[in-house]
């Protein structure tokens, strides 16, 4: 009888120890706030979406042909599509721009030289645009190309950003664009598969 009780006690103790070990073991949970990641080749990046709410005004023009525009985007406008449409409509050959406002569902990227691909990361949430800047130049096909980087603030103040692939305006984005009369051209860099500005090209 005593032997049976001792055996039972040892079994209960072992079971309790096993339960305690499991409850104390570290758990790996999926962070619901983590970005969705994918890999994208440079040739696969392009503006998509629309910007029907974009409004434009020429605010200054200098004697040498330099022009400054105010481009204001509205709720639901796609940022890259708006800039690409502006560049095409105004026949921009070289420009730089900056902006502030707010967006949602932003996808930014980090370029991996080893893979020659962008690590694209999307957060499906509302964020403040702390800084947005970029340039417009002529691609190897002779058409305007937009290059944009962005820093975004999440609801807890954490700043997150990179090369901008996609973002939807929510509720507004205020851009100032300065366009220059002298064109700047890009060429395809075979080492990275990126289109890079070459100041020696063109007149």
N, C-alpha and C positions, 0 to 999 in steps of 0.2 A: 504493500500500500504506500509506504513511504517512498519507495523507488518510483512508483507511478506518479506521485505528487511532485517529486523532484524533476522528473522528465517533463511533466506538464508545465512546471514553473520555468524551466529552461526554454521551452518552446514559446511561451508567452513573452519572455524577456527578449528572445531573438526576434519575434514578430514586432515588438515595440521598437527595437533598435532599427530594424529594417524600415519601418514606417517613418521614424525620425530622420533617417538618412535620406529617404526620398523627399520628405518635406523640406529638408535643408539644402537639397541639391540646387545649383543654379539653374534658372530657367531661361531659355532663349525664346523670346517672343518677337513677332514681326512688328516693327514700329509703324503704326498707321500714318504717322507724319513723315515717313521716309519717302524720298522721291522715287518715281518709277524710272528705271534706267534702261536704255537701249543703246546700241552702237550704230553710228551712221557714217557713211562715206561722204566726203566733201561734195562729190558729184550728185549725191542724193538729197542735198539740202536745197530748198527753193521756197519762195514765198507762196503761201496758199491762203485761202480765205478771202474776205472782202473787207472794205472799209467805207461803207456808204455814208457814214456820219462825218467823214473828214471834211474840215473847212480850212481854206487857205487864204492868206492875205500877204501881199508884198508890203513890207514895212520900211524898206530902205533900198536905194539903188545908188551906187557910186559911179563916178565918171568912167572908171576903168571897166565897168560892166559887172562888178561884184554886186550880188543881190542877197538880201536877207528876207526870209519868209517866216511868218508864224503859221504853223500847221497844228491845228487843234483836232484831236480825235475824240470820238464819242463812245458811249457804252456799246460794247460788242464789236468794235472795229478791231481788225487784226493789225498789229503794229507793223510787221514786215511788209504786208500787202499794201498798207497805206504809204509807207516810204517808197516802195518800188513803184507804185502808181504815180506818186508825186514826181519821182526822178524821171520817169518816162514822159509824163505829160509836159513837164517843164524843160525837157531835153538837157538835163543836168550832166555835165562832163566831169566836174569835180566839186565836192562840197563836204562840209562837216556839219554835225548837228548835235544838240543836247536836248534833254527833256526831263520833266518831272511829272508825276501823276500817280496813277494806280492801275494795276492789272490783275488778272486772275489767270489760272491755268498756264503758267509760264513754263517753257522748256528752254533750259540753258545748256551749254555744252562746254566741255574741256577737251582740247585736242591732244590725242596720244600719238606722239611722233613714231613710236615703235610700230603701232598698228596702222598708222596713217588713217585714223578714223576719229570721229568725235564721240566721246562718251556723253550722250544726251540724257538729261535728267529733268523730269517734269514734276511739278508740285501743283496739285489741283486745289488751290486755295487763293484767297484774296491777299495781295501784297502791295505795299507802298513802293513806288519807284524812287529809291534814294538817289540814283544816278543812272542816266542812260546817255550814251555817247557813241558816235560812230562816224563813218565817212561814206561818201558815194563817189565811185570812180567808174571808168569804162572797163568792162571785162574784155577778155580775149576775143569775144564775138562782137565787140564794138558797142554793146548795150550797157546802160547804167547798172551797176551792181552795188548793193547795200551791205555794209559790214557794221554790225552793232554789238556792243557789249553793255551789260546791265548789272546793277547791284540792286537787290530787292530786300525789303524788310518784312519779315513775318510778324504775326500778331504778338509774339513775345519779344520783338526787337532784334532777333537774330537776323543777320544780313547774309544773303545767299545770292550767288550770281555767276556770271560767266558770259560766254559767247551766246547771243540771243538767237534762238531758232524759232520760237513761237511765243506769243503772248496776246491775250485778249484784253482790250481796254475796259476798265471798270473802276470808276465811272468816267474818267477823263485822262487824257495825256496831252501835255502842252509842249510842243517842240518848237525850237528856233533853228532854222536851217540857213547856213550861209553858203551860197553857190558862187563859184569863181569862173572867170572866162577862160582860163587856161586849163585844158584837159589833162587828166592823169589817167594812165593806162595800167592795166594789170596783165600779167602773163602767167601761164600755168607753170608751176614749179614741179618738175618731175620727181624731186626727192620727197615731197610731202603730198602731192596731188592737190595742193591749195593754189588758188589764184592770188598772187602777191603783187603789190604795186611796184612798178619799175619806173622811176622818175626819168630814165633815159629814153623811154619810148615816147613817140609822138613828136609833134613840132615843138 
